[in-house]
Amino acid sequence: MAEEAETLVTSSPLYKDRSEWKDIKPIYFTEDEEGAVKIAVSDAFRDAFAYLRAILQINEYSDRALELTTTCTQLNPANYTVWQFRRNVLKALEKDISEELRFCEETIFENPKNYQVWHHRRVLVEWLKDGSKELDFTQEILLDDAKNYHAWQHRQWVVDNFNYFNQAELDFSLKMLCDDLRNNSAWNYRFFIVSRLSNHLKDSEVIGQEVKFCLQCIKKVPGNERYRDNEIANREKSSHLLSFMVDIILELLEKKQDVKENMDRAIELLEELKIIDPIRRKYWSYQELLVQNLASSAS
């Protein structure tokens, strides 16, 4: 779709050939500006951005300026300056932000992993003071790409900004995890929702239910680090499980609990980790030194 948009732009008359732009002197890139790294761009690209530079200099806020930014976003949707200037024009002309939201939606569908257009949408939602459409919108994006970082980030911002913490969002995270238990973004989002629903993890009942849920997931995919395994898969010990156990023992040593017993157990686990996870052997050796230092300071 992005290629279709650019084809449409390149097939349109250049701005230098349009009568309504005759009063503007375009500012093309000089040889010095292009000297360091010369990028091959189309005539339409060079033309449109030359006129954009010109109206940026005079801060022209007009309908034709808005139309020009539309062209420029289609030619280069990652250009932050274009989006910022477009917002300035929208405000100055008091344009219908709902209509702009639809334009932004189309652009995101064409460029779903573009930082600038997602930021543009956030600003529009802030202007409207209405995030009611964003949950459905991000869900549609995530149905196409369940690990789209920008969509997850936007959804989390919307929920936090408009206080949409509720069971429905918890159910949404469950649905996404049922589709893919290895979706780390879905796990992070679930933690984000649970932590607020449970008053920042102080509600023992909610936490107890969540622990049970995690254990059910661990049983389904015991080799997935996202759950910190507590089982043995294919009759082989999980490095994630042993590492998790070492983390717990380190906390106990910091609290000076059963120092000798915990030190011996930690070193035993770390020696085992050197065998089953040799790639990180040096890290496990470092952990051994940490255990010994904690035990020494606690005695």
C-alpha positions as CSV (number, residue, x, y, z in Angstrom):
1,M,0.0,0.0,0.0
2,A,2.9,2.4,0.7
3,E,4.3,1.7,-2.7
4,E,0.8,2.5,-4.2
5,A,0.7,5.8,-2.4
6,E,4.2,6.8,-3.7
7,T,3.2,5.7,-7.2
8,L,0.2,8.0,-6.9
9,V,2.4,10.9,-5.8
10,T,5.0,10.4,-8.5
11,S,2.3,10.3,-11.2
12,S,0.9,13.6,-10.1
13,P,2.2,17.0,-11.5
14,L,5.3,18.3,-9.8
15,Y,4.8,21.3,-7.5
16,K,7.0,23.4,-9.7
17,D,4.5,22.9,-12.5
18,R,1.4,23.9,-10.5
19,S,0.1,27.4,-11.0
20,E,-1.0,27.7,-7.4
21,W,2.6,27.3,-6.2
22,K,4.2,29.9,-8.6
23,D,4.6,32.4,-5.8
24,I,6.9,30.1,-3.8
25,K,10.6,29.7,-4.6
26,P,11.6,26.1,-3.8
27,I,14.7,25.5,-1.8
28,Y,16.5,22.6,-3.2
29,F,19.3,20.8,-1.5
30,T,22.7,22.2,-2.4
31,E,25.7,20.1,-3.6
32,D,27.3,20.7,-0.2
33,E,24.3,19.4,1.6
34,E,24.2,16.3,-0.6
35,G,27.9,15.9,-0.7
36,A,28.4,13.7,2.4
37,V,25.9,11.0,1.6
38,K,24.0,11.5,-1.6
39,I,20.7,9.6,-1.6
40,A,19.0,8.6,-4.8
41,V,15.5,10.1,-4.6
42,S,12.8,10.6,-7.2
43,D,12.1,13.9,-8.9
44,A,8.8,14.0,-7.0
45,F,10.6,13.6,-3.7
46,R,13.1,16.3,-4.5
47,D,10.4,18.6,-5.7
48,A,8.0,18.2,-2.8
49,F,10.6,18.6,-0.1
50,A,12.1,21.7,-1.8
51,Y,8.7,23.4,-1.5
52,L,8.3,22.1,2.0
53,R,11.6,23.8,3.0
54,A,10.4,27.0,1.4
55,I,7.1,27.2,3.3
56,L,8.8,26.1,6.5
57,Q,10.9,29.2,6.3
58,I,7.9,31.5,6.1
59,N,5.7,29.4,8.4
60,E,2.9,29.2,5.9
61,Y,-0.2,27.6,7.5
62,S,-2.6,27.1,4.6
63,D,-4.7,24.4,2.9
64,R,-2.0,24.0,0.3
65,A,0.6,23.6,3.0
66,L,-1.5,20.8,4.5
67,E,-1.8,19.1,1.1
68,L,1.9,19.4,0.7
69,T,2.6,17.7,4.0
70,T,0.3,14.8,2.9
71,T,2.5,14.3,-0.2
72,C,5.6,14.5,1.9
73,T,4.4,11.9,4.5
74,Q,3.6,9.6,1.6
75,L,7.1,10.0,0.2
76,N,8.8,9.8,3.6
77,P,6.5,8.8,6.5
78,A,9.5,8.8,8.9
79,N,10.2,12.5,8.6
80,Y,9.5,14.0,12.0
81,T,9.7,17.6,10.8
82,V,6.9,16.9,8.3
83,W,4.6,15.6,11.0
84,Q,5.4,18.4,13.4
85,F,4.7,21.0,10.7
86,R,1.5,19.2,9.8
87,R,0.3,19.5,13.4
88,N,1.1,23.2,13.4
89,V,-1.0,23.6,10.2
90,L,-3.9,21.6,11.6
91,K,-4.0,23.7,14.7
92,A,-3.7,27.0,12.9
93,L,-6.5,26.1,10.5
94,E,-8.6,24.5,13.2
95,K,-9.1,21.4,11.1
96,D,-11.3,18.5,12.0
97,I,-9.1,16.3,14.2
98,S,-11.4,13.3,13.7
99,E,-10.7,13.5,10.0
100,E,-7.0,13.7,10.6
101,L,-7.3,10.6,12.9
102,R,-8.7,8.7,9.9
103,F,-5.8,9.8,7.7
104,C,-3.4,8.8,10.5
105,E,-5.1,5.4,10.7
106,E,-4.6,4.8,7.0
107,T,-0.9,5.8,7.3
108,I,-0.3,3.4,10.2
109,F,-1.8,0.5,8.3
110,E,0.6,1.3,5.5
111,N,3.5,1.9,8.0
112,P,2.7,-0.1,11.1
113,K,6.2,0.2,12.6
114,N,6.8,3.9,12.1
115,Y,7.6,5.9,15.3
116,Q,6.6,9.3,13.9
117,V,3.1,8.4,12.7
118,W,2.4,6.6,16.0
119,H,3.5,9.7,17.9
120,H,1.3,11.8,15.6
121,R,-1.7,9.7,16.6
122,R,-1.0,10.0,20.3
123,V,-0.9,13.8,20.0
124,L,-4.2,13.7,18.1
125,V,-5.8,11.6,20.8
126,E,-4.5,14.0,23.4
127,W,-6.1,16.9,21.5
128,L,-9.4,15.1,21.3
129,K,-9.2,14.0,24.9
130,D,-10.9,10.8,23.8
131,G,-9.2,7.4,23.6
132,S,-12.4,5.4,23.1
133,K,-11.4,4.4,19.5
134,E,-7.9,3.4,20.3
135,L,-8.5,0.0,21.9
136,D,-10.3,-1.3,18.8
137,F,-7.7,0.3,16.6
138,T,-4.7,-1.3,18.4
139,Q,-6.5,-4.6,18.5
140,E,-6.8,-4.5,14.7
141,I,-3.1,-3.8,14.3
142,L,-2.2,-6.6,16.8
143,L,-4.4,-9.1,15.0
144,D,-2.2,-8.6,12.0
145,D,1.1,-8.5,14.0
146,A,0.7,-9.6,17.6
147,K,4.2,-8.3,18.5
148,N,4.0,-4.8,17.1
149,Y,5.8,-2.9,19.8
150,H,4.3,0.5,18.8
151,A,0.7,-0.8,19.0
152,W,1.3,-2.3,22.5
153,Q,3.0,0.9,23.6
154,H,0.1,3.0,22.3
155,R,-2.5,0.8,23.9
156,Q,-0.7,0.9,27.3
157,W,-0.5,4.7,27.0
158,V,-4.2,5.0,26.2
159,V,-5.2,2.7,29.1
160,D,-3.0,4.7,31.5
161,N,-4.0,8.1,30.2
162,F,-7.8,7.4,30.2
163,N,-7.8,5.0,33.1
164,Y,-9.1,2.0,31.2
165,F,-7.9,-0.5,33.8
166,N,-10.5,-3.2,33.9
167,Q,-11.3,-6.8,33.5
168,A,-11.8,-6.4,29.7
169,E,-8.1,-5.4,29.3
170,L,-7.1,-8.4,31.4
171,D,-9.2,-10.6,29.2
172,F,-7.6,-9.0,26.1
173,S,-4.1,-10.0,27.4
174,L,-5.4,-13.5,28.0
175,K,-6.7,-13.8,24.5
176,M,-3.4,-12.7,23.0
177,L,-1.5,-15.1,25.2
178,C,-3.8,-18.0,24.3
179,D,-2.9,-17.2,20.7
180,D,0.8,-17.2,21.5
181,L,2.2,-18.0,25.0
182,R,5.6,-16.8,23.8
183,N,4.4,-13.2,23.2
184,N,6.6,-11.2,25.5
185,S,4.7,-8.0,24.8
186,A,1.4,-9.6,25.9
187,W,3.0,-10.8,29.1
188,N,4.4,-7.3,29.8
189,Y,1.0,-5.8,29.1
190,R,-0.7,-8.3,31.4
191,F,1.7,-7.4,34.2
192,F,1.0,-3.7,33.6
193,I,-2.8,-4.3,34.0
194,V,-2.6,-6.7,36.9
195,S,-0.3,-4.4,38.8
196,R,-2.9,-1.6,38.7
197,L,-5.9,-3.8,39.3
198,S,-4.3,-5.3,42.3
199,N,-3.2,-2.0,43.8
200,H,0.4,-2.3,42.7
201,L,0.6,-6.0,43.5
202,K,-0.6,-5.7,47.1
203,D,-3.8,-7.7,46.6
204,S,-2.9,-11.2,47.7
205,E,-6.0,-12.8,46.1
206,V,-5.3,-11.3,42.7
207,I,-1.6,-12.2,42.9
208,G,-2.5,-15.8,43.9
209,Q,-4.8,-16.1,40.9
210,E,-2.1,-14.8,38.6
211,V,0.5,-17.2,40.0
212,K,-1.8,-20.1,39.2
213,F,-2.3,-18.8,35.7
214,C,1.5,-18.5,35.2
215,L,1.9,-22.1,36.5
216,Q,-0.6,-23.3,34.0
217,C,1.3,-21.6,31.2
218,I,4.6,-23.0,32.4
219,K,3.2,-26.5,32.1
220,K,2.3,-25.9,28.5
221,V,5.7,-24.4,27.5
222,P,8.2,-25.3,30.2
223,G,11.2,-24.1,28.1
224,N,10.0,-20.6,27.8
225,E,12.1,-18.1,29.8
226,R,9.2,-15.7,30.0
227,Y,7.6,-17.8,32.8
228,R,10.8,-18.8,34.7
229,D,10.3,-22.5,34.4
230,N,9.8,-24.7,37.5
231,E,9.6,-28.0,35.6
232,I,11.9,-30.3,33.8
233,A,11.4,-30.5,30.0
234,N,12.2,-33.7,28.2
235,R,13.8,-35.0,31.4
236,E,16.5,-32.3,31.2
237,K,16.8,-29.5,33.7
238,S,15.9,-26.0,32.6
239,S,18.6,-23.4,32.9
240,H,15.9,-20.8,33.4
241,L,14.6,-22.7,36.5
242,L,18.1,-23.1,38.0
243,S,18.9,-19.4,37.3
244,F,15.7,-18.4,39.0
245,M,16.5,-20.5,42.0
246,V,19.9,-18.8,42.2
247,D,18.2,-15.4,42.1
248,I,16.0,-16.4,45.1
249,I,19.1,-17.6,47.1
250,L,20.9,-14.4,46.4
251,E,18.0,-12.5,47.9
252,L,18.1,-14.8,51.0
253,L,21.9,-14.2,51.3
254,E,21.3,-10.4,51.2
255,K,18.9,-10.9,54.1
256,K,21.6,-13.1,55.8
257,Q,19.3,-16.1,56.1
258,D,20.8,-19.6,56.5
259,V,24.1,-18.3,55.0
260,K,26.2,-21.5,54.9
261,E,23.3,-23.7,53.6
262,N,22.2,-21.2,50.9
263,M,25.8,-20.5,49.8
264,D,26.4,-24.2,49.3
265,R,23.1,-24.7,47.4
266,A,23.8,-21.7,45.1
267,I,27.2,-22.9,44.2
268,E,25.9,-26.3,43.5
269,L,23.3,-24.9,41.2
270,L,25.8,-22.6,39.4
271,E,28.1,-25.5,38.8
272,E,25.2,-27.4,37.2
273,L,24.4,-24.3,35.1
274,K,28.0,-24.3,33.8
275,I,27.3,-27.8,32.4
276,I,23.8,-27.3,30.9
277,D,24.3,-23.7,29.8
278,P,28.1,-23.5,28.9
279,I,27.6,-20.5,26.6
280,R,27.2,-18.3,29.7
281,R,29.8,-20.1,31.7
282,K,31.7,-16.9,32.5
283,Y,28.5,-15.4,33.8
284,W,27.8,-18.3,36.1
285,S,31.4,-18.0,37.4
286,Y,30.7,-14.3,38.1
287,Q,27.6,-15.3,40.0
288,E,29.6,-17.7,42.1
289,L,31.9,-14.9,43.2
290,L,28.8,-12.8,44.0
291,V,27.5,-15.6,46.2
292,Q,30.8,-16.0,48.0
293,N,31.1,-12.3,48.6
294,L,27.5,-12.1,50.0
295,A,28.1,-15.1,52.2
296,S,31.4,-13.6,53.5
297,S,29.8,-10.2,54.3
298,A,26.9,-11.9,56.0
299,S,29.1,-14.1,58.3
